[in-house]
Amino acid sequence: MSNFNNQIPKYVQIADSLRIKVDKMYKEGQEKFLSDDELIKMFNVSRMTIRQAVQLLVEEGLLKRIQGKGTFIVRKNKLKTDIAKLDTFFQGWYLKNFHVQLLYRGSIPCPEGIDEKLGVTPGEEVYQVKRLRLSEGIPVVIDNRYLLKQYGEQITDEEYINYSFSHLFLNKFNMSLSEGEIEIEAALASQEISNILNVSVGSPILYRSVDLKVKNDCVLTGASSYRGDMYKYKSVLNLE
């Protein structure tokens, strides 16, 4: 790579190229990645720039450094969630090895667009909850949710960390969810998302928005941002 964009750090541009290389080598079954010397010749940059680029992929969990042996491709299976049914979809909250951190909880003026979904007046206070889910210590999912203030204030930190909202509405408030609408689309990591998930700005993200209803009333809305390199969805089609 000789034609660099001067507005983007070289190591970030090199890291983008290396992700493609890692993916290709991973699919070919290779385990050891290129050495720093090979990458220096390939991109015609300094050793420091190469180390910065490789370190980004190490932080993303794509590569690992073993002192005295070299750089290796991390072989891992993507986490899977079945979205065929709403109840099985929410079992994804309890996937093995998931650890949850509560990033934020509190009352805020309702953001534009959220008021219509929750049926509140513009600017009325609602409850915002941000949670980070990690798998084997790696940040995987950011959940950003909005719900009515009277419900959000009653849920404890421990409950936010240990339970899905479907579980909380059913078991804490005796409210059985009647409908859920989910949309999934491809997106690119913003600066905020990149900081939390330890990925580069512009990295692939699966963006999933969700609205949950009790009867005809929406009780929760929001979105989740998933690392595109570590998560996938599946569904089974009944063709009968």
N, C-alpha and C positions, 0 to 999 in steps of 0.2 A: 504494500500500500504506500504509494508515494504522494498521492493527491489528497492531502488532509484538509478538512474544513477548519479554517482558522478560528471559528467561533466556538468550536467544541474541543475540549482537551484531547490531545492525541491518544492518551491511554484509554479514554472512553470509546473513541472510534475503533481502536484496536480490539478492545474488549468485545465490541459488537461483532467484529469479524471472528473472534475466537469462539464465541458462542456457537456460531454456525459450524466451525471446525470441530468443536467438542461434540456437537450433536451428530455430525457425520461419523466421527471416530467411534462414538458410543454405539451407533447402529451397526457399525462394522465389527463390533465386539472387541475393539482395542481398549487396553487398560492404561498404558503409559502415554502421557501427553508429550508434546514437543518440548525440548529443552529451551532454556532461556537463550542460549547461543543460537539455536535454530530460529527462534522467533526474532531475534535481533537482526539476523541476515534477511529474514523474510520481509520485515517491515522497515528495515534501514533506520532504526531509531536507537536511542540509548538504552542501556541495561535498566536504568531507573524507570524509564517509561514502560518497558516490558513488565517489570516487576509490579508496577502499579496496575497494569491491565490484568495480569494474572491474579493479583490479589483481589480484584473485584469479583472474579469468577470463583475464587476460594470463598469469599464472603457470601456468595450466592449459593454455595453448596454444590457447584458444578465440578470443581477441581479440589484436590488436596495436595499439600506439599509434605513430602517425607524426607527429612534431613538425611543427606548422603545417598539418597536413591533417586530423587527427582520429583516430577509433578505427575499426578495420576488423575484419571477421570473417575468421578464418584458415580458408582452404579447404584441407582435406587429406583424403586417403583413409585409411580405417581399415586397419590391418595385418590380413592374413588368414592363417589357418592351416587346412589341410585335415586334418580328423580322420577321414577315411574309413578310413585304415589307420594302424597304429602307426608304421610306418617313415616314412611321409610326414608324420605329425604331428610327429615330432621334427625334421624339416627346418626347422620354425619357429625353432629355435635359431639357424639360420644365415641368417635373413632379412637382406637387404641393409640396410646402414646401422645394424645393431645393434652396440652397444658394451656390454660387460659389465663391471661392477664387482663385486669380491668384498667383501661387507659383513662376513661373519663365517665362520670355520671353526674347529671345535674340538670336543673331547669334552665331553659333558654327561650328567648322569643322565637316563636315558630318560624322556620325558614320559609321563604316563598315557595309555593308548590306543595309543601307538606301540609299546610293548613287545610287545603281542599280535601286531601286524602283522609286526614284525621277528623274532619268536620269541626274544626275550631275557627275562630275569627282570626284574621291576619294580625300577627304580633302577639297573640295570646301565648302564654307560657306553655311549653310542652317539655317532655323529659327526653334528654339525649343520653344514649349509652354507647360508648366505644369500647370494644373488646378486641384483644389480639389473641389469636390461636397459634400455638407453636406445636410442631411435630418433631420430637427428638431434639428439642432445643432450637429448631430453625423456625423463624417467623413465617407463617404460611397464609394466614387469613386476617384481614381487618374487617370487623363487623361494626357498622355504624347504624344505629337504630333510633327511631323516634316513636314514642308512645305517649298516651295521655298522662298528664302529670300525676293524677290520683293513683295510677297504677305504678308508675316508675318510682315514686317516693316510698312505696311500701316494700319494695324488693331490696333485700340486703346485699352487701358486697359479696358475701359468701354465695348467695343464690345466683347472682349475676355470673359468678365465676364457674359454678358447678352445673348449671342447668340451662337448657334451651328455653326460649320464650314460649314455645308450644307447651312445654312441661309446666312452666310457671303459671301460665294462664289457666291451664286445666286444674292443677293441683293447689295453687295458692288462691286463685280467684274463682274457682269452680266454673270456668268459662270454656266451653268446648269450641275450638276453632271450626268454623263451618266452611271456610273457603280460603284458598291461598293462591295468589298470582305471582309467578316467578318469571323473570326475564333474564337471559344470560347473553352477554355480548363481549366481544374482544375490545380491549382498551390498552392504553399505554400508561405506565406508572408516572404519576406526578411527582413533584419534589417531596411532598409530604408522605406519599405512599412509599417512595424509594427509601426515605429515611427510616420508616418503621419496619419495612420488610427486608431491608438490607439488600436492595437490588438497585441497578442503575436507573436513572431517569430515562423513560422511554422503553423500559423492559415490558414484555408482554404480560398483561393482566387479564384474568377473567373477572368481569364485573357483573355481579348478580344482584338485581333489585328484587325486593319482595314486599308484598302487601298481605297482611293477614286479617281476616274478618271473622267476627262473631255475628251470626245471622247476616244482616246487611251492613253492619257497621265496621269500618276499618279500625282496628285497635293497635296496629303496629305497622310501620313502614320503614324503609331504609334500604341500605345496600351493603354488599360485602365485596371486598377486593381480594382476589386469590392470586397467588404466584402462578403464572401460566406454566412454569417449568416443573411444578410439583403437584398439580391438581388436575383432575379430569372428571367428567360426568359420564354416566352411562344410563341408558334406558332400554327397556325391552318392549318391542312392538308386538302386539297380538294381531296377527294377520288373518285370524279366522273370522 
